[in-house]
Amino acid sequence: MTSPKIPSLPAQSSVRGIERYYRLHAHIYDATRWSFLFGRKTILDCVAAVQPAPTKVLEIGCGTGRNLVELARRFPRAHLTGVDLSDSMLAVARRKTAALGSRVSLLQRAYGPALKVSGGYDLVLCSYALSMFNPGFDQAIAAARCDLAPGGRFALVDFHAAQYRWFSRWMEINHVRMDGQLRPLLQEVFHPVVDELRSAYAGTWQYLLFVGRIKG
């Protein structure tokens, strides 16, 4: 009999590296990432089509709060929780979401274990974050499953795989893993409602759009 797989925890060296990275990039992040973080609006459109009125929303790796502001606009009755490891990124998010007052809660921490709020979240969103959880993406997915309310949806847009090894190596320098590691585990944990790969820059890489509900 094989032992159940134990989700891996983020290494402290990896955590420190990501903290340093975003300390340098937080103030230019939104101005520079538009050119390759594709599908961020599309995944919100997908969510709105299948989960039109969530009242509790969690974003894993909320970064500068870009998605939180858009989620608040699309879902005016929702309370939004953003989790991020980087205080530098959260400092930007605090400024962006200040006008939303108590509708938004921001937490500085690694995601996983689950937050376990009462009743769970109707929507758990992850936008270009899990590909940076190395190790730890499996633990984050397991935690998201626990944090979902019955009938809730998990939504993700993220890097999938690169056509060229030079590009994936360059992305590794930026703490991003691109070897298709997310999709099989998501398909194992969630029943896909949206499960689509799209190409960027003539196929230089693929990104994944995924929305799913808990199996069973």
N, C-alpha and C positions, 0 to 999 in steps of 0.2 A: 504494500500500500504506500503510495506516495504522500508525503506531507503537504498540507496546504501551503500555498505560496504566501509568504509574509511580505506585505508591501515594504519597499525600501524607504528609509528616511533620507532627507537631504543631508549630504555631508557638510560639516561646518566650513570646510574650505570653499565649497561651492557657494554656500550662503554668503560668505564674506566677499567672494569674487563678484557676485551679483550686486551686493550692496555698493561696492566700489564702482561698478559699471554704471549703475543708475544715479549715483551721486554726480557723476560727470555728465550724464545724458538727460537728466530729468527736465532741465529748462529748455532743451532744444528738441525734445522727443516728438511733440506734436507737429513741429515745423519740418521735421526730417523723415518721419516714418510713413507719410502718406504714399510715398512712391513704391513701397513694397508690402505694406500690410493690407492686402486686398481682401475684400469680402466682409469688412466690418459692418457696413450698412446692410449688406445682403443678409447676414445672419440675424440681424434685428428684424428685418422684413419677414424672414422665415418664422421667427419666434412669434411675431404679431399675428401671423396667419394661423398658427396652431395653438397658441396660448394667449388669447387676446386680452385678458384682464387679470394678470397676476397681481396679488396684493403684497406678496413678500418676495423680493428678488435678491439674490446673492451673486456678486461678481467676484470670481477668483482671479487675482492678479489685476486689480482695477486700475493700476498705474496712475495716470494723471487725471482720472475721472471723466475722460471723454465719453465713455459709454454710459456712465451713471447719469450725466446730464441729458443724454439722448433718451435713456430709459425713462427718466422722470417725465420728459415731454410726452413720450408715447403712452406711458401708463400712469396717468395723473393720480390714481388711487394707491399706487404701490409705495411701500417702504423699501428702501434700497440699502443694502449692506455691501460695502466694498472691502476686500481683504487684499493686502499687499505687503510684501516683505520690506520694501524700500521706503524709509521715511522721507527721502528726498522726493520720490514720486508722489507720496501721499500729501506732502506739503503743497504741491501744485493742485492735487485733487481737492484739498480743503478750500483753497481759494475759489476753484471753479464751482464747487457745490455749496458755497456759503449761503447763497440766496435760497437754497432749498431747505435750510433749517433742519428741523428734526426728522425730515423725511429720509435723510441720509446718515448712515453710521459708517465710519471708517475705522478699520482695525489693522494695526501693524503686527503682522505675524506670518509665519509660514502656514500655508493651508494644509490641513491634515494633522491631527484627527478632525473629525466633523465638529461643527459648531453646536449642533443639536439644539437649535431653537425650538420653542414650543410650536408644534404643528408643522414644522418644516417649511421649506421654501417652495413656492410655486414654480420658480424659475431659477436655475443655477447656470450662469453664463461664464464662459472662459474664452477670452479673445487674445490670441497670440501670447499665451502664458505657459500652457502645459509643455510645450516643446522646450521650455527653459528649465523644467523641473527634472534635473538630471543629477542624481537619482531623485525619485519622489513623485513622478507623474502617476504611477500606479496607486500610490497612497492617496493622492488627491482625487483620483477618479472614484476610489472606494469611499472616501469621505463625502464626495458629492452625492453618491448614491444614498448614503445615510441621511444627508441633509435635505433631500427632496421630500416634499409632501406627497401623499397619495395623489396620483394624477398629474404630478408636476413634470416638468421637462428640463432636461439637461441640454444646453446648446454650446457649441464650440465652433470657432473658426481659428485655424492654426496652420503652420507649415506642415507639409506632409513629407515630401521627398524631393531630392534634387537630381537632375539629369546628369550633372557633371560633378565629379569628385572635388574639383577645386572650389566649387561654390559651397558644397557642404562643409569643407574644411574651413572656409572663410566664416561661415555661419557658426561653426564650433567656437571660433575665437570670440564671437559675440554671444556665447553661452547657449546657442540654439542647436538642438539635435534634429536632424532631418533624415531619418531612415525608415519612415512609415510606422513608427512604434505606437502611435496613438490609436489609429483606426481599429486594429484587431481587438484591442482591449475594450474600446467603446462599444463595439459590436457584441462583445461577450457580455457586457454589463447591462446595456440598454437595447431596447427594441428600436431600431432606427425609424424615424419619421422622415428625416432628411439625411441623406448620406451621399455626398457628392464631392468628387475631386475636380478641381479646376486648374488650368495651367496659367503660368505667369511668364511674361517675357519670352514668348515663343518656346515655351516648354522648359525653360531653364530650371524651374521648380514647379511643384504642385502644392496647392493648399487645399485643406479639407474643410468642408461645411457639413456640420453634423448636428442634428436635433434628435433626441431620443427620450423614451420613457422607460421606467424601470421594468425589467422583464418579470413575468409571473403575476 
